[in-house]
C-alpha cells in the first residue's frame, strides 16, 4: 500500500491555474497566468527541500504531463535539480488521448481514472505525488483518494480561474503537520487527511 499527495500552488483566493507561465493553461480565457513568478525561486527551493527530496512516483494529468515534459525532460534540462528529480520518477499519466509518451519512465492510465488510481495505491512503491493537474485533482477529491495536501499559497488574488476546491470536493478533516513561510510572503501548509468531524 502507498499513499497519494497533491503538491499544488494556489493564490489566496484558491486559484491553481497556470502559476508559472501563460502556455501552461489559458483555457476559459484565463489572463492572469504567471501569478507565482515573483515568489517562484524561493518557493521552489522550499518545495525541493520539503516535498521532493524523498523518492516518489508522479501522477499527472495530460496537460501537466505535456507541459512538464517539454520543460523538464532530460533533453531540455540536464543541470536543473528539479528536472533531475522529475526525470528519475516513474510517471503515470491520466489520459484517454495520448498514445505516445516520449518522456522516460512514463505510463498511461485511462478509462475509470479513480479505479486506476485506487489500484496504484494498493501496490507497493513510493508515494504517488500529483503536481498541478487540475482536472485530475478534482477526480481525486471527489473520490477521497488524497492522503496529504502539500499546498503553497502565494500572496496574490487573481479573481477568476480554476480553483483547487470545487463543488465536487468530498468532506474531509485536515490536520496541519507542517507549515513555513518564505521571505516573499508565500506560505507552505502540509495537511494530512483525517476523519471529518463537526461540532455543534
PLY file of the C-alpha trace (Angstrom):
ply
format ascii 1.0
element vertex 200
property float x
property float y
property float z
element edge 199
property int vertex1
property int vertex2
end_header
0.00 0.00 0.00
1.14 3.52 -0.68
-0.26 6.98 -0.20
-1.10 9.85 -2.53
-0.23 13.52 -2.01
-1.01 16.52 -4.15
1.52 19.32 -4.49
-0.24 22.49 -5.54
0.45 26.20 -5.86
-2.61 28.34 -5.13
-3.49 32.00 -4.82
-5.08 33.35 -1.64
-8.44 33.15 -3.41
-7.88 29.49 -4.24
-6.90 29.55 -7.93
-4.33 26.98 -9.07
-4.46 27.63 -12.83
-1.21 28.43 -14.69
1.02 29.67 -11.85
4.26 29.82 -13.83
3.68 30.86 -17.43
0.95 31.64 -19.98
1.49 28.47 -22.03
0.54 26.29 -19.06
-3.23 26.79 -19.32
-5.15 29.63 -20.93
-8.47 27.77 -21.02
-11.68 29.67 -20.26
-9.91 32.90 -21.22
-7.63 32.90 -18.18
-5.47 36.03 -18.41
-3.54 36.02 -15.10
-1.08 33.23 -15.91
2.31 33.54 -14.25
0.94 34.89 -10.95
3.51 32.89 -8.94
6.58 34.25 -10.72
7.55 36.96 -8.15
7.95 34.27 -5.46
8.96 31.39 -7.70
12.62 30.71 -6.95
12.44 30.92 -3.18
9.34 28.73 -3.14
10.94 26.15 -5.41
13.90 25.86 -3.06
11.44 25.10 -0.26
9.48 22.67 -2.43
12.64 20.72 -3.28
13.60 20.51 0.37
10.18 19.72 1.85
8.34 17.72 -0.81
10.71 16.41 -3.47
13.73 15.06 -1.62
12.31 11.60 -0.83
11.51 9.06 -3.58
8.10 9.37 -5.25
6.20 8.42 -8.38
4.36 11.11 -10.29
0.69 11.05 -11.20
-0.11 13.70 -13.79
-2.96 14.86 -15.97
-2.40 15.07 -19.71
-1.93 18.85 -19.90
0.51 18.96 -16.99
2.42 15.98 -18.40
2.86 17.71 -21.75
3.99 20.96 -20.09
6.41 19.23 -17.71
7.81 17.01 -20.44
8.59 19.99 -22.64
10.32 21.88 -19.82
11.94 19.16 -17.72
12.79 16.23 -19.97
16.40 15.08 -19.98
16.97 16.64 -23.37
15.60 20.01 -22.28
17.16 20.49 -18.85
20.15 18.40 -17.82
21.58 20.52 -14.99
18.36 21.51 -13.20
17.88 19.62 -9.88
14.08 19.75 -10.24
14.33 18.30 -13.74
16.65 15.57 -12.45
14.11 14.51 -9.82
11.21 14.59 -12.25
13.14 12.64 -14.87
14.03 9.93 -12.36
10.46 9.46 -11.13
8.05 6.96 -12.61
5.28 8.95 -14.30
1.68 7.79 -14.53
-0.38 9.91 -16.93
-4.17 10.09 -16.75
-5.18 10.35 -20.42
-7.59 8.94 -22.94
-5.93 10.72 -25.86
-2.14 10.47 -25.58
-0.73 7.28 -27.07
2.93 8.23 -27.49
4.51 9.11 -24.14
8.07 10.11 -25.01
9.26 11.25 -21.57
11.23 8.45 -19.94
9.56 6.25 -17.32
6.05 7.25 -18.44
2.95 5.04 -18.48
-0.61 5.96 -19.46
-3.64 5.14 -17.32
-7.09 5.55 -18.86
-10.74 4.63 -18.51
-12.02 4.86 -14.94
-9.26 7.05 -13.51
-10.48 6.80 -9.92
-10.38 3.00 -10.13
-6.95 3.06 -11.75
-5.56 5.35 -9.06
-7.08 3.14 -6.36
-5.29 0.20 -7.97
-1.98 2.07 -8.00
-2.40 2.88 -4.31
-2.73 -0.81 -3.44
0.66 -1.55 -4.96
3.99 -1.46 -3.22
6.10 1.55 -4.10
6.91 5.11 -3.17
4.48 7.93 -2.58
2.28 8.93 -5.51
2.61 12.69 -5.88
0.39 14.83 -8.09
1.68 18.16 -9.41
-0.78 20.64 -10.89
-3.28 18.61 -12.95
-6.48 20.45 -12.01
-8.97 18.09 -13.66
-7.26 15.02 -12.21
-7.22 16.61 -8.75
-10.99 17.17 -8.95
-11.45 13.45 -9.63
-9.19 12.55 -6.71
-11.02 14.97 -4.40
-14.43 13.60 -5.34
-13.33 10.03 -4.69
-11.48 10.52 -1.38
-8.16 9.38 -2.86
-5.91 12.09 -1.39
-3.95 11.35 1.80
-1.95 14.57 2.01
-2.21 18.13 0.71
1.10 19.91 0.11
0.00 23.48 -0.55
1.94 26.63 -1.27
-0.26 29.72 -1.03
1.04 32.78 -2.85
0.23 36.35 -1.71
-1.88 37.30 -4.71
-5.54 37.47 -5.75
-6.46 36.73 -9.36
-10.25 36.71 -9.21
-11.28 34.02 -11.69
-9.69 30.74 -12.70
-9.67 27.04 -11.87
-9.91 26.69 -8.11
-8.38 23.85 -6.17
-11.51 23.06 -4.18
-14.55 22.99 -6.41
-18.11 21.92 -5.80
-17.25 18.23 -6.06
-14.91 18.05 -3.07
-15.86 15.39 -0.54
-15.97 16.41 3.15
-12.69 15.72 4.96
-10.92 16.73 8.12
-7.38 18.06 7.74
-4.56 18.05 10.25
-1.77 20.58 9.76
1.50 18.69 10.16
3.97 21.30 8.92
3.99 24.93 7.90
6.52 27.58 6.97
6.76 30.88 5.16
9.15 32.45 2.69
10.55 35.96 2.91
8.40 37.00 -0.05
5.14 36.00 1.67
4.33 32.55 0.30
3.02 30.07 2.88
3.69 26.33 2.91
0.94 24.23 4.55
1.13 20.44 4.65
-2.09 18.76 5.75
-2.88 15.12 6.45
-6.41 13.96 5.75
-8.23 12.81 8.89
-11.78 11.89 9.80
-14.36 14.59 9.20
-15.98 15.86 12.38
-18.43 18.68 13.02
-19.00 20.46 16.29
-22.47 21.84 17.02
0 1
1 2
2 3
3 4
4 5
5 6
6 7
7 8
8 9
9 10
10 11
11 12
12 13
13 14
14 15
15 16
16 17
17 18
18 19
19 20
20 21
21 22
22 23
23 24
24 25
25 26
26 27
27 28
28 29
29 30
30 31
31 32
32 33
33 34
34 35
35 36
36 37
37 38
38 39
39 40
40 41
41 42
42 43
43 44
44 45
45 46
46 47
47 48
48 49
49 50
50 51
51 52
52 53
53 54
54 55
55 56
56 57
57 58
58 59
59 60
60 61
61 62
62 63
63 64
64 65
65 66
66 67
67 68
68 69
69 70
70 71
71 72
72 73
73 74
74 75
75 76
76 77
77 78
78 79
79 80
80 81
81 82
82 83
83 84
84 85
85 86
86 87
87 88
88 89
89 90
90 91
91 92
92 93
93 94
94 95
95 96
96 97
97 98
98 99
99 100
100 101
101 102
102 103
103 104
104 105
105 106
106 107
107 108
108 109
109 110
110 111
111 112
112 113
113 114
114 115
115 116
116 117
117 118
118 119
119 120
120 121
121 122
122 123
123 124
124 125
125 126
126 127
127 128
128 129
129 130
130 131
131 132
132 133
133 134
134 135
135 136
136 137
137 138
138 139
139 140
140 141
141 142
142 143
143 144
144 145
145 146
146 147
147 148
148 149
149 150
150 151
151 152
152 153
153 154
154 155
155 156
156 157
157 158
158 159
159 160
160 161
161 162
162 163
163 164
164 165
165 166
166 167
167 168
168 169
169 170
170 171
171 172
172 173
173 174
174 175
175 176
176 177
177 178
178 179
179 180
180 181
181 182
182 183
183 184
184 185
185 186
186 187
187 188
188 189
189 190
190 191
191 192
192 193
193 194
194 195
195 196
196 197
197 198
198 199
